[in-house]
Amino acid sequence: MADIFLSYANEDRKSAAQLARMLESVGWRVWWDRRIPAGRTWRSMLEDALREMRCMVVLWSHSSVNSPWVTEEAEEARRLGKAIVPVLIEAVEPPIGFRTIQAADLARWDGTAGDPAARMFIVDLKAVLGTPLARPGHSGSNLETHRRFTLAQTLSDYWPKIALATGLTAVLFAGWQLWPDARRKSATSSPRIVEDNVKPPPAASLVGLTISGERHELKPSDTLKLKVTANYSDGKQEDIRDGIEWSSSASRVATITKEGAVTAHAAGTAEITAKTGAVLSSGWKLNVTAVKPATSPVAPVKLVDLNISAANRVLFTRDRSPIRVRGRYSDDTEMTISDGLQWQLSDPLVASLNADGELLALRPGKVEVVARLGDLRSAPLTFLIKESPKTVPAEVKPTKTYELPPVKLPTVTERTKARIAASISRAESFREQGKYAAALAELEKAKAIDNSNEEIRKEIEQTRRACNAERALGNKLDC
């Protein structure tokens, strides 16, 4: 298992190799060489390295901030709850989502472990990973390389002082050799001092939290128990249940108890987070989908009834009367029907029907009319046919004529014509409904406006004739 996963762009491979050598010289195991061993795939090797690492060091440069692979590796480390230590090897700004993490600045690093920026970077890594321990066959040589590297750097920085200290040491040693009694006395009287430089390894610290659940999609009123895994600086992981502070970004969508049980309430999206001390997990996304109501199949609308009517059911021979047919449907709507109708007459000698549904009176009598459409049949509508009245010419008598002054008729304006037309229209509507008294009242209003209007006179005559015919059928009406 590697201590450090080094994430970098291919363009920065030289810088990555230099930094990896320095980190290995300190004693850490670094995964950075991405050559694929025989029998392995690149993706499986990468997944194993990300899962087993203790910490990720990301090298940000102009190439890496634009590399989707580097960003994806950093996102995966965050998802796994691993510690991320960013390093700037060029003066760039990290991608969105990683700018809040303090980055080590190695843009002017001279490539040595003695560089102040490199020293500070190593101190930061020790705070995350702890001091590296010597490991047989591997770390001992690396530690020795680091000591030699550090010693050479120190000698180059402080050689004048070292030279002076060396001279003083030589003088003191010569004096020690000149006084053997004092040397023996000091050797016998001074106790042996043994320095123990071996320090116990630091305790592992909590570096990340990871939330997991069986699924990320719930329906309103569903409940799901979430689990939190703690990630420590020594690479260990364990599930924790106590001391967790849960929170939901949208309580209207979902809430969570202190035991980690999340309950969905309404459709939407919420992010669940867990916190222990100062360590906060990344958001665990939850989608709540609305329950679709069960829809019953809609029955097709069907024609269920036919109803026929006529404005005038009392006719004189050679009169015509249109018949109107309205259909009622299963959704309680009505509509006038004119196509596909078949007509039946009880006595074709009394009246006949043309294709447009217009009744023609032929001779006096009664006739019943029925309309059919498919399997539906209307109720019969009865018509009374009367003989047309014969006009007897009156005896012409000579009359004395008088010269009458010309009568000045009232002027009919457009407004007056409009009022008369409205009264006639209302009268026709009342007549079709069988409200003959109301129809005659409207026509009297129109007649009061223009007594000489021939159309008003004809409407009054037709209305009274229809009313009298209804009365002849036995209906009590006021004409």
C-alpha positions as CSV (number, residue, x, y, z in Angstrom):
1,M,0.0,0.0,0.0
2,A,1.4,3.4,-1.0
3,D,1.5,6.3,1.5
4,I,1.2,8.9,-1.2
5,F,-0.6,8.8,-4.6
6,L,1.0,11.4,-6.8
7,S,-1.5,12.9,-9.3
8,Y,0.0,14.9,-12.2
9,A,-0.4,15.6,-15.9
10,N,1.8,13.8,-18.4
11,E,3.4,17.1,-19.4
12,D,4.7,17.4,-15.7
13,R,6.2,13.9,-15.5
14,K,9.8,15.3,-15.0
15,S,8.6,17.5,-12.0
16,A,6.6,14.5,-10.6
17,A,9.6,12.2,-10.8
18,Q,11.8,14.8,-9.0
19,L,9.2,15.3,-6.2
20,A,8.7,11.5,-5.9
21,R,12.4,10.9,-5.3
22,M,12.5,13.6,-2.6
23,L,9.4,12.1,-0.8
24,E,10.9,8.6,-1.1
25,S,14.1,9.9,0.4
26,V,12.2,11.0,3.5
27,G,10.8,7.4,3.9
28,W,7.3,7.5,2.3
29,R,6.2,5.1,-0.3
30,V,5.0,7.0,-3.4
31,W,2.8,5.7,-6.2
32,W,3.6,7.7,-9.3
33,D,5.1,5.6,-12.1
34,R,2.1,4.6,-14.2
35,R,3.6,1.9,-16.3
36,I,1.2,-1.0,-16.6
37,P,2.5,-4.4,-15.3
38,A,1.9,-7.5,-17.4
39,G,-1.6,-9.0,-16.8
40,R,-3.1,-5.8,-15.4
41,T,-5.3,-3.1,-17.0
42,W,-4.7,0.6,-16.5
43,R,-8.1,1.2,-14.9
44,S,-7.8,-1.7,-12.4
45,M,-4.3,-0.6,-11.4
46,L,-5.5,3.0,-10.9
47,E,-8.5,2.0,-8.8
48,D,-6.4,-0.2,-6.5
49,A,-3.9,2.6,-6.0
50,L,-6.6,5.1,-5.2
51,R,-8.3,2.8,-2.8
52,E,-5.1,1.7,-0.9
53,M,-3.4,5.1,-0.7
54,R,-3.3,7.1,2.5
55,C,-3.0,10.5,1.0
56,M,-3.1,12.2,-2.5
57,V,-0.6,14.9,-3.5
58,V,-1.9,16.8,-6.6
59,L,0.5,18.8,-8.7
60,W,-1.4,21.8,-10.1
61,S,0.0,23.4,-13.3
62,H,-1.3,24.9,-16.5
63,S,-1.5,21.4,-17.9
64,S,-3.1,19.6,-14.9
65,V,-5.9,22.2,-14.3
66,N,-7.1,21.5,-17.8
67,S,-6.7,17.8,-17.5
68,P,-9.9,15.9,-16.9
69,W,-8.0,12.9,-15.7
70,V,-6.2,14.8,-12.8
71,T,-9.5,16.4,-11.8
72,E,-11.3,13.0,-11.8
73,E,-8.5,11.5,-9.7
74,A,-8.8,14.3,-7.1
75,E,-12.6,14.0,-7.1
76,E,-12.3,10.2,-6.5
77,A,-9.9,10.8,-3.6
78,R,-12.5,13.2,-2.1
79,R,-15.3,10.6,-2.6
80,L,-13.2,8.0,-0.8
81,G,-12.5,10.4,2.1
82,K,-8.8,10.5,1.5
83,A,-6.6,13.4,2.5
84,I,-5.7,15.7,-0.3
85,V,-2.5,17.9,-0.3
86,P,-2.4,20.2,-3.3
87,V,1.0,21.5,-4.6
88,L,1.4,24.4,-7.0
89,I,4.4,23.7,-9.4
90,E,3.3,26.7,-11.5
91,A,1.5,30.0,-10.7
92,V,-2.0,28.8,-11.4
93,E,-5.4,28.7,-9.7
94,P,-6.7,25.2,-8.9
95,P,-10.0,24.1,-10.4
96,I,-13.4,25.0,-8.8
97,G,-14.0,22.7,-5.8
98,F,-10.3,22.6,-4.8
99,R,-9.5,26.3,-4.2
100,T,-10.4,26.2,-0.6
101,I,-7.7,23.7,0.3
102,Q,-4.4,25.4,1.2
103,A,-1.8,24.4,-1.4
104,A,2.0,24.2,-0.9
105,D,3.9,26.5,-3.2
106,L,6.7,24.8,-5.0
107,A,6.6,26.9,-8.1
108,R,10.2,28.1,-7.4
109,W,11.5,24.9,-5.8
110,D,15.2,24.3,-6.5
111,G,14.7,20.5,-6.5
112,T,16.5,19.9,-3.1
113,A,15.1,18.8,0.2
114,G,16.8,21.7,1.9
115,D,14.7,24.3,0.0
116,P,12.6,26.2,2.6
117,A,9.4,25.6,0.6
118,A,10.2,21.8,0.4
119,R,10.9,21.7,4.1
120,M,7.6,23.3,4.9
121,F,5.8,20.9,2.5
122,I,7.4,17.9,4.3
123,V,6.3,19.2,7.7
124,D,2.7,19.5,6.3
125,L,2.8,15.9,5.0
126,K,4.0,14.7,8.4
127,A,1.0,16.4,10.0
128,V,-1.2,14.3,7.7
129,L,0.7,11.0,7.5
130,G,2.9,11.1,10.6
131,T,6.7,10.6,10.6
132,P,7.7,7.8,8.3
133,L,9.0,4.6,10.0
134,A,12.0,2.7,8.8
135,R,11.1,-0.4,6.8
136,P,13.5,-3.3,6.1
137,G,14.8,-3.4,2.6
138,H,13.2,-0.2,1.6
139,S,13.0,2.8,3.8
140,G,16.4,2.4,5.5
141,S,18.2,3.2,2.3
142,N,15.7,6.0,1.6
143,L,16.3,7.5,5.0
144,E,20.0,7.2,4.6
145,T,19.7,9.0,1.2
146,H,17.7,11.7,2.9
147,R,20.2,12.1,5.7
148,R,23.1,12.4,3.2
149,F,21.1,14.8,1.1
150,T,20.3,16.9,4.1
151,L,23.9,16.7,5.5
152,A,25.3,17.9,2.2
153,Q,22.9,20.8,2.1
154,T,23.7,21.7,5.7
155,L,27.5,21.6,5.0
156,S,27.1,23.9,2.0
157,D,25.2,26.4,4.1
158,Y,27.3,26.4,7.3
159,W,30.8,25.3,6.3
160,P,32.7,28.3,7.8
161,K,31.1,27.6,11.2
162,I,31.9,23.9,10.9
163,A,35.5,24.6,10.0
164,L,35.9,26.8,13.1
165,A,34.2,24.2,15.3
166,T,36.5,21.5,13.9
167,G,39.6,23.5,14.8
168,L,38.5,24.0,18.4
169,T,37.7,20.4,18.6
170,A,41.3,19.5,17.5
171,V,42.8,21.8,20.2
172,L,40.6,20.3,22.9
173,F,41.5,16.8,21.9
174,A,45.2,17.5,22.0
175,G,44.9,18.9,25.5
176,W,42.9,15.8,26.5
177,Q,45.8,13.6,25.4
178,L,48.3,15.6,27.4
179,W,46.6,15.0,30.7
180,P,46.0,11.3,30.9
181,D,45.1,11.3,34.6
182,A,42.3,13.7,34.0
183,R,41.1,11.5,31.1
184,R,41.1,8.4,33.3
185,K,39.4,10.2,36.1
186,S,36.7,11.5,33.8
187,A,36.3,8.1,32.3
188,T,35.8,6.4,35.6
189,S,33.7,9.0,37.3
190,S,31.4,10.0,34.5
191,P,28.4,7.7,34.0
192,R,27.6,6.4,30.5
193,I,24.8,8.3,28.8
194,V,22.7,6.5,26.2
195,E,20.5,8.6,24.0
196,D,17.3,7.1,22.9
197,N,16.2,8.8,19.8
198,V,13.5,6.3,19.0
199,K,10.2,8.0,19.3
200,P,6.9,6.2,19.3
201,P,4.9,6.7,16.1
202,P,2.2,9.5,16.4
203,A,-1.4,8.4,17.0
204,A,-3.4,8.1,13.8
205,S,-5.7,11.1,13.1
206,L,-9.1,11.3,11.5
207,V,-8.7,12.8,8.0
208,G,-12.0,12.1,6.2
209,L,-15.6,10.8,6.4
210,T,-17.5,8.8,3.8
211,I,-21.3,8.4,3.7
212,S,-22.8,5.3,2.0
213,G,-26.4,4.1,1.6
214,E,-28.2,1.3,-0.3
215,R,-29.6,3.7,-2.9
216,H,-29.7,7.3,-3.8
217,E,-33.4,7.6,-4.9
218,L,-36.4,7.5,-2.6
219,K,-40.1,8.2,-2.8
220,P,-42.0,10.4,-0.3
221,S,-42.4,8.7,3.1
222,D,-39.5,6.2,2.3
223,T,-36.8,5.8,5.0
224,L,-33.2,4.8,4.6
225,K,-30.4,4.1,7.1
226,L,-27.0,5.7,6.2
227,K,-23.6,4.5,7.2
228,V,-20.4,6.6,7.9
229,T,-16.9,5.3,7.4
230,A,-14.0,7.1,9.1
231,N,-10.6,7.3,7.2
232,Y,-7.5,7.7,9.3
233,S,-4.0,9.1,8.5
234,D,-2.5,5.6,8.8
235,G,-4.7,4.3,6.0
236,K,-7.2,2.4,8.3
237,Q,-10.9,2.6,7.8
238,E,-13.7,1.8,10.2
239,D,-17.5,2.4,10.6
240,I,-18.6,4.8,13.3
241,R,-22.0,5.4,14.8
242,D,-21.4,7.7,17.8
243,G,-20.6,11.5,17.9
244,I,-22.0,12.2,14.4
245,E,-23.7,15.5,13.5
246,W,-26.1,14.9,10.6
247,S,-27.6,17.7,8.4
248,S,-29.7,18.0,5.3
249,S,-29.4,20.8,2.7
250,A,-33.2,20.7,2.1
251,S,-35.3,19.7,5.0
252,R,-38.4,20.1,2.9
253,V,-37.2,17.3,0.6
254,A,-35.6,15.0,3.3
255,T,-34.7,15.0,7.0
256,I,-32.2,12.9,8.9
257,T,-32.2,11.8,12.5
258,K,-29.2,11.7,14.9
259,E,-29.0,7.9,14.3
260,G,-28.6,8.5,10.5
261,A,-32.1,7.5,9.4
262,V,-33.1,9.7,6.4
263,T,-36.8,10.2,5.6
264,A,-38.0,11.5,2.2
265,H,-40.9,14.1,2.3
266,A,-41.3,15.8,-1.1
267,A,-39.9,15.6,-4.7
268,G,-36.6,17.3,-5.1
269,T,-32.8,16.9,-4.3
270,A,-31.0,17.1,-1.0
271,E,-27.4,16.7,0.1
272,I,-26.8,14.8,3.4
273,T,-23.5,15.6,5.3
274,A,-21.9,14.1,8.4
275,K,-19.6,15.9,10.8
276,T,-17.3,14.6,13.6
277,G,-15.3,17.3,15.4
278,A,-13.8,19.5,12.7
279,V,-14.0,16.8,10.0
280,L,-16.9,17.2,7.5
281,S,-17.8,14.7,4.9
282,S,-18.6,15.5,1.3
283,G,-22.3,15.7,0.4
284,W,-24.2,12.5,-0.2
285,K,-26.8,13.3,-2.9
286,L,-30.4,12.1,-2.5
287,N,-33.1,12.3,-5.1
288,V,-36.8,12.1,-4.0
289,T,-39.2,11.3,-6.9
290,A,-42.9,12.1,-6.8
291,V,-45.3,9.2,-6.9
292,K,-47.4,9.3,-10.1
293,P,-51.1,8.8,-9.4
294,A,-52.6,5.7,-10.9
295,T,-54.6,6.7,-14.0
296,S,-57.7,4.7,-15.0
297,P,-58.4,4.2,-18.7
298,V,-60.7,6.8,-20.2
299,A,-63.8,5.3,-21.8
300,P,-64.4,6.5,-25.3
301,V,-67.2,9.1,-25.7
302,K,-70.3,7.5,-27.3
303,L,-73.6,8.8,-28.7
304,V,-76.4,7.7,-26.4
305,D,-79.5,9.6,-27.4
306,L,-81.2,11.5,-30.2
307,N,-83.7,14.3,-29.8
308,I,-85.6,16.0,-32.7
309,S,-87.4,19.4,-32.6
310,A,-89.1,21.8,-35.0
311,A,-89.9,25.5,-34.7
312,N,-93.5,24.9,-36.0
313,R,-95.4,21.7,-35.7
314,V,-98.7,23.0,-37.1
315,L,-98.5,23.5,-40.9
316,F,-100.8,24.3,-43.8
317,T,-100.5,22.4,-47.0
318,R,-97.4,23.4,-49.0
319,D,-95.7,24.8,-45.9
320,R,-92.2,23.7,-45.0
321,S,-90.6,23.2,-41.6
322,P,-86.9,22.3,-40.9
323,I,-86.4,19.6,-38.3
324,R,-83.3,19.9,-36.0
325,V,-81.6,16.8,-34.5
326,R,-79.4,17.0,-31.4
327,G,-77.3,14.1,-30.1
328,R,-76.5,13.5,-26.4
329,Y,-73.2,11.8,-25.6
330,S,-71.9,9.7,-22.7
331,D,-69.9,12.6,-21.3
332,D,-73.2,14.7,-21.0
333,T,-72.4,16.9,-23.9
334,E,-74.8,17.7,-26.8
335,M,-74.2,18.5,-30.4
336,T,-76.3,19.2,-33.5
337,I,-76.2,16.3,-36.0
338,S,-76.8,16.7,-39.7
339,D,-74.9,13.8,-41.4
340,G,-75.7,10.1,-41.6
341,L,-79.3,10.5,-40.5
342,Q,-82.2,8.3,-41.7
343,W,-85.8,9.5,-41.5
344,Q,-89.1,7.6,-41.0
345,L,-92.6,9.0,-41.6
346,S,-95.7,7.4,-40.2
347,D,-97.8,8.6,-43.3
348,P,-95.8,9.5,-46.5
349,L,-99.0,10.8,-48.1
350,V,-99.5,13.5,-45.5
351,A,-95.9,14.9,-45.6
352,S,-92.5,14.2,-47.0
353,L,-88.9,14.8,-46.0
354,N,-86.0,15.9,-48.2
355,A,-82.3,15.1,-47.6
356,D,-81.7,18.2,-45.6
357,G,-84.4,17.2,-43.0
358,E,-87.0,19.7,-44.1
359,L,-90.7,18.6,-43.8
360,L,-93.0,19.4,-46.6
361,A,-96.8,19.4,-45.8
362,L,-98.8,17.6,-48.6
363,R,-102.3,17.1,-47.3
364,P,-104.3,17.6,-44.1
365,G,-103.7,15.0,-41.3
366,K,-101.2,14.0,-38.6
367,V,-97.8,12.6,-39.2
368,E,-95.0,11.3,-36.9
369,V,-91.4,11.8,-37.8
370,V,-88.6,9.6,-36.3
371,A,-84.8,10.2,-36.8
372,R,-82.3,7.2,-36.8
373,L,-78.6,7.0,-36.6
374,G,-77.0,3.6,-36.4
375,D,-78.8,1.7,-33.6
376,L,-80.2,4.8,-32.0
377,R,-83.8,6.0,-32.6
378,S,-85.3,9.3,-31.5
379,A,-88.7,9.7,-29.9
380,P,-91.4,10.5,-32.5
381,L,-92.3,14.2,-33.3
382,T,-96.0,14.8,-34.3
383,F,-97.0,17.4,-36.9
384,L,-100.5,18.6,-37.7
385,I,-101.2,19.5,-41.3
386,K,-104.2,21.8,-42.1
387,E,-105.8,22.7,-45.3
388,S,-104.7,26.1,-46.5
389,P,-107.5,28.7,-46.1
390,K,-109.2,29.8,-49.3
391,T,-109.5,33.5,-49.9
392,V,-113.0,34.7,-51.1
393,P,-112.9,37.8,-53.3
394,A,-115.0,40.6,-51.8
395,E,-117.7,42.4,-53.8
396,V,-116.3,45.5,-55.3
397,K,-118.5,48.4,-54.7
398,P,-117.8,51.8,-56.0
399,T,-116.6,54.0,-53.4
400,K,-116.2,57.7,-53.2
401,T,-112.7,58.7,-53.1
402,Y,-111.5,61.6,-51.1
403,E,-108.2,63.4,-51.4
404,L,-106.3,62.7,-48.2
405,P,-103.4,64.8,-47.2
406,P,-100.1,63.0,-47.5
407,V,-99.1,61.2,-44.2
408,K,-95.7,61.8,-43.0
409,L,-94.2,58.5,-41.8
410,P,-91.7,58.5,-39.0
411,T,-88.1,58.2,-40.0
412,V,-86.6,54.8,-39.1
413,T,-83.0,55.2,-38.0
414,E,-80.3,52.5,-37.9
415,R,-80.5,52.4,-34.1
416,T,-84.3,51.8,-34.4
417,K,-83.7,49.0,-37.0
418,A,-81.3,47.3,-34.6
419,R,-83.8,47.4,-31.8
420,I,-86.5,45.9,-34.0
421,A,-84.1,43.1,-35.2
422,A,-83.2,42.3,-31.6
423,S,-86.9,42.0,-30.6
424,I,-87.7,39.8,-33.7
425,S,-84.7,37.5,-32.9
426,R,-85.8,37.1,-29.3
427,A,-89.4,36.4,-30.4
428,E,-88.1,33.6,-32.8
429,S,-86.2,32.0,-29.9
430,F,-89.2,32.1,-27.6
431,R,-91.4,30.6,-30.3
432,E,-89.0,27.7,-30.9
433,Q,-89.1,27.0,-27.2
434,G,-92.9,27.0,-27.2
435,K,-93.1,30.3,-25.2
436,Y,-95.6,32.0,-27.4
437,A,-96.8,34.6,-24.9
438,A,-93.2,35.9,-24.5
439,A,-92.7,35.8,-28.2
440,L,-95.8,37.9,-28.8
441,A,-94.7,40.4,-26.1
442,E,-91.4,41.0,-27.9
443,L,-93.2,41.4,-31.2
444,E,-95.6,44.0,-29.7
445,K,-92.5,46.0,-28.5
446,A,-91.2,45.9,-32.1
447,K,-94.6,46.9,-33.5
448,A,-94.8,49.9,-31.2
449,I,-91.5,51.1,-32.7
450,D,-92.5,50.6,-36.3
451,N,-96.2,49.8,-36.9
452,S,-95.7,49.5,-40.7
453,N,-93.0,46.9,-40.6
454,E,-94.1,43.9,-42.7
455,E,-91.6,41.5,-41.1
456,I,-93.1,42.2,-37.7
457,R,-96.6,41.5,-39.0
458,K,-95.6,38.2,-40.5
459,E,-93.8,37.1,-37.3
460,I,-96.9,37.9,-35.2
461,E,-99.1,35.9,-37.6
462,Q,-96.8,32.9,-37.6
463,T,-96.5,32.9,-33.8
464,R,-100.2,33.0,-33.2
465,R,-100.8,30.2,-35.8
466,A,-98.2,28.0,-34.1
467,C,-99.8,28.7,-30.7
468,N,-103.3,27.9,-31.9
469,A,-102.0,24.6,-33.4
470,E,-100.5,23.6,-30.0
471,R,-103.8,24.4,-28.4
472,A,-105.6,22.2,-30.9
473,L,-103.3,19.3,-29.8
474,G,-104.6,19.8,-26.3
475,N,-101.9,22.0,-24.8
476,K,-103.2,24.9,-22.6
477,L,-101.4,27.9,-23.9
478,D,-102.0,31.7,-23.7
479,C,-101.9,33.2,-27.2
